[in-house]
Amino acid sequence: MVKYRIVQIGAGNVATHISKAFQEVGHSVVQVVGRAEANARALAKEVGAAYTITMSNIDKTADLYIISVPDSAIPNVLSALPQLSGIVVHTSGSTPASALQKVSESYGVFYPFQTFSKARSISLKGVPFCIEASGADVVSALSQIAASIGGKPVEMDSEQRRWLHLTGVFACNFVNHMFSISQVIAQEKGLTFDMLKPLIRETVSKALEGGPENSQTGPAIRGDSETIEKHVAMLKDFDTEWRDIYRLLSSSIWNTAQNND
């Protein structure tokens, strides 16, 4: 396996997980470049790297530069980067690869399709890494790097990746928000979130094993308007948006079921 010298730009959730994964398999994270000194220092210490909060001090001798910052911060990072001879990639689901062409002739996308939290350890085995690059040689290099940390490299253009990112928002971010709402309601009424965990596990298992289109249950798909109205009324003491969410989702579930018949 080719061992890469890597500069990690950003010190958040994605940066933390992939940097630790690189270090574990023998790649060298030689520098962490961060906006907040405490975060950059902490990640650098974990992976045995130097760190800086000044873009002009970036190590210009690395093989790979990985930009793992919020999408809104990518333009500022790119405007501050010098011309680099190594491969420059970002880990964004929505930013086109072409945004990087001004800072290096070798550039691309290295987007792990997974949810990350710093405090939670996670295996990257089998995680799709969406790869797009300036040339076949860079695609090959990024695919080998993804595979070296257990990932599943998938070559994908920017348009496909934008749509994949959207599906992830529905499947992860929105679903987690539903969990959060259910937790608040349960706790407000003297119940515990632990009581919901077996239900959540079975719901996810059914969707993964049999497909979500075959797994929907509940009052909405049954057309049980009486129960739906009772539930909406019960939410009167909570956030008004939650009543709107309940109605909207119930309507969407019913309409989807009718269209699939």
VOGU-3710 file (C-alpha; in Angstrom, 3 decimals, decimal comma):
1> mvkyrivqig> 0,000/0,000/0,000  1,265/3,469/-0,908  1,641/5,587/2,229  0,556/9,220/1,868  1,663/12,354/3,689  -1,557/14,188/4,420  -2,523/17,699/5,480  -5,953/17,853/7,064  -7,701/21,208/6,662  -10,459/21,398/9,253
11> agnvathisk> -10,703/19,717/12,648  -14,397/18,874/12,960  -16,307/15,596/12,932  -15,341/14,306/9,470  -11,743/15,472/9,800  -11,354/13,773/13,171  -12,629/10,384/12,018  -10,794/10,145/8,714  -7,541/11,516/10,156  -7,559/8,873/12,892
21> afqevghsvv> -8,350/6,207/10,304  -5,413/7,329/8,143  -3,051/7,237/11,071  -4,215/3,761/12,122  -3,343/2,204/8,741  0,034/3,883/8,340  -0,596/7,075/6,397  1,004/10,156/7,960  -1,155/13,133/8,882  1,682/15,631/8,960
31> qvvgraeana> -0,342/18,761/9,714  -3,791/19,878/10,849  -4,920/23,302/9,670  -7,823/24,653/11,693  -9,718/27,834/12,361  -10,054/27,255/16,130  -6,682/26,635/17,760  -8,047/24,359/20,497  -9,669/22,009/17,982  -6,666/21,961/15,652
41> ralakevgaa> -4,298/21,295/18,549  -6,505/18,488/19,927  -6,764/16,648/16,602  -3,073/17,134/15,861  -2,194/15,616/19,231  -4,412/12,586/18,535  -2,719/11,790/15,238  0,816/12,960/16,016  0,773/15,921/13,637  1,846/19,540/13,691
51> ytitmsnidk> -0,892/22,162/13,559  -1,448/25,731/12,472  -4,317/28,194/12,332  -2,618/30,258/9,643  -3,191/29,105/6,069  0,057/30,692/4,877  1,939/28,269/7,149  0,523/25,200/5,404  2,983/22,398/4,641  3,517/22,552/0,873
61> tadlyiisvp> 5,268/19,174/0,622  2,315/16,857/1,357  0,894/14,328/-1,097  -2,746/14,945/-0,197  -4,690/17,909/1,183  -8,161/17,178/2,536  -10,571/20,072/3,079  -13,165/19,008/5,659  -15,031/22,185/6,545  -18,670/23,306/6,194
71> dsaipnvlsa> -19,683/23,971/2,589  -20,075/27,685/3,329  -16,433/27,876/4,474  -14,906/26,177/1,413  -14,650/29,369/-0,710  -12,744/31,156/2,075  -10,372/28,213/2,470  -9,720/28,079/-1,270  -9,087/31,810/-1,502  -6,435/31,520/1,211
81> lpqlsgivvh> -4,671/28,417/-0,129  -1,455/28,788/-2,133  -0,909/26,793/-5,332  -0,172/23,210/-4,287  1,504/20,338/-6,112  -0,240/17,564/-4,167  -3,763/16,265/-4,634  -6,368/18,620/-3,134  -9,800/17,244/-2,269  -12,855/18,245/-0,276
91> tsgstpasal> -15,290/16,025/1,632  -18,436/17,952/0,712  -21,634/16,376/-0,557  -22,744/19,455/-2,472  -19,693/21,415/-3,662  -18,539/20,602/-7,225  -15,064/19,202/-7,735  -14,298/22,009/-10,179  -14,176/24,476/-7,275  -10,700/23,130/-6,477
101> qkvsesygvf> -9,053/23,508/-9,870  -7,479/26,887/-9,069  -5,330/25,500/-6,229  -3,980/22,335/-7,844  -3,833/20,534/-11,168  -4,701/17,344/-9,269  -7,978/17,725/-7,412  -11,117/15,867/-6,523  -13,833/14,846/-4,120  -13,445/12,403/-1,232
111> ypfqtfskar> -16,962/12,348/0,248  -17,702/9,723/2,928  -21,442/9,023/2,924  -21,842/8,578/6,664  -22,811/10,553/9,749  -19,971/11,440/12,121  -19,783/12,696/15,701  -16,433/13,290/17,404  -17,348/11,475/20,606  -18,617/8,335/18,851
121> sislkgvpfc> -16,199/5,753/17,476  -17,258/4,363/14,103  -15,858/1,856/11,660  -15,379/3,034/8,086  -15,597/-0,523/6,768  -18,012/-0,568/3,845  -18,791/3,155/4,040  -19,243/4,549/0,504  -16,597/7,141/-0,412  -17,840/9,126/-3,385
131> ieasgadvvs> -14,898/9,833/-5,672  -14,670/12,446/-8,422  -11,401/13,798/-9,725  -9,507/15,771/-12,331  -8,161/12,667/-14,043  -8,066/8,886/-14,008  -4,790/8,860/-12,071  -6,329/10,906/-9,247  -9,468/8,745/-9,235  -7,228/5,697/-8,848
141> alsqiaasig> -5,216/7,272/-6,026  -8,293/8,412/-4,097  -9,949/5,016/-4,560  -6,874/3,275/-3,149  -6,787/5,670/-0,193  -10,486/5,097/0,558  -10,029/1,328/0,352  -6,976/1,483/2,637  -9,168/2,712/5,517  -11,940/0,210/4,820
151> gkpvemdseq> -14,124/2,417/2,674  -15,945/1,439/-0,507  -14,846/3,817/-3,306  -17,657/4,766/-5,696  -16,902/6,964/-8,697  -19,663/9,552/-8,947  -20,093/12,918/-10,650  -21,089/16,118/-8,865  -24,751/15,928/-9,890  -25,180/12,392/-8,588
161> rrwlhltgvf> -23,399/13,332/-5,379  -25,705/16,329/-4,835  -28,715/14,015/-5,053  -27,093/11,447/-2,779  -26,471/14,181/-0,233  -30,149/15,136/-0,376  -31,201/11,536/0,265  -28,883/11,514/3,269  -30,604/14,559/4,750  -33,938/12,724/4,610
171> acnfvnhmfs> -32,567/9,371/5,799  -30,351/10,708/8,582  -30,891/14,327/9,611  -34,683/14,408/9,335  -35,114/10,960/10,897  -32,898/11,964/13,827  -35,010/15,102/14,302  -38,083/12,883/14,589  -36,260/10,922/17,288  -35,522/14,202/19,059
181> isqviaqekg> -39,181/15,273/18,971  -40,316/11,903/20,308  -37,733/12,154/23,106  -38,969/15,587/24,196  -42,618/14,489/24,202  -41,796/11,318/26,135  -39,791/13,154/28,779  -42,422/15,880/29,160  -45,013/13,203/29,916  -42,941/11,218/32,411
191> ltfdmlkpli> -41,777/8,546/29,961  -38,229/7,625/28,940  -36,537/7,513/25,570  -35,374/3,987/26,477  -38,934/2,793/25,927  -38,673/3,879/22,289  -35,377/2,134/21,545  -36,771/-1,355/20,716  -39,309/0,305/18,390  -36,584/2,352/16,680
201> retvskaleg> -34,336/-0,686/16,250  -37,119/-2,773/14,695  -38,215/0,103/12,447  -34,699/0,521/11,061  -34,165/-3,237/10,744  -37,391/-3,660/8,771  -36,513/-0,821/6,419  -33,013/-2,201/5,789  -34,082/-5,804/5,353  -37,407/-5,494/3,548
211> gpensqtgpa> -37,249/-1,998/2,092  -38,964/1,088/3,513  -41,718/0,866/0,896  -42,818/-2,437/2,475  -42,424/-1,426/6,116  -44,755/1,523/6,746  -47,235/1,124/9,607  -49,293/3,509/11,741  -52,509/5,527/11,588  -51,597/7,513/8,454
221> irgdsetiek> -51,199/4,540/6,125  -54,434/3,084/7,528  -56,282/6,316/6,835  -57,201/6,544/10,530  -58,180/10,229/10,551  -59,752/9,993/14,017  -56,454/8,965/15,647  -54,540/11,526/13,611  -56,794/14,358/14,819  -56,477/13,163/18,426
231> hvamlkdfdt> -52,692/13,187/18,140  -52,668/16,667/16,606  -54,865/17,909/19,485  -52,504/16,338/22,021  -49,668/18,414/20,597  -51,360/21,736/21,434  -48,959/22,402/24,322  -45,874/21,774/22,195  -44,210/23,630/19,327  -46,805/24,645/16,713
241> ewrdiyrlls> -44,480/23,346/13,999  -44,771/19,844/15,411  -48,501/19,797/14,677  -47,735/20,930/11,126  -45,055/18,246/10,795  -47,459/15,563/12,040  -50,149/16,591/9,551  -47,722/16,985/6,643  -46,025/13,649/7,195  -49,335/11,863/7,709
251> ssiwntaqnn> -50,617/13,306/4,456  -47,420/12,321/2,636  -47,569/8,753/3,995  -51,214/8,367/2,892  -50,641/9,886/-0,551  -47,519/7,814/-1,150  -49,394/4,629/-0,255  -52,245/5,483/-2,632  -49,865/6,268/-5,472  -48,064/2,939/-4,950
261> d> -51,268/0,886/-5,105
//
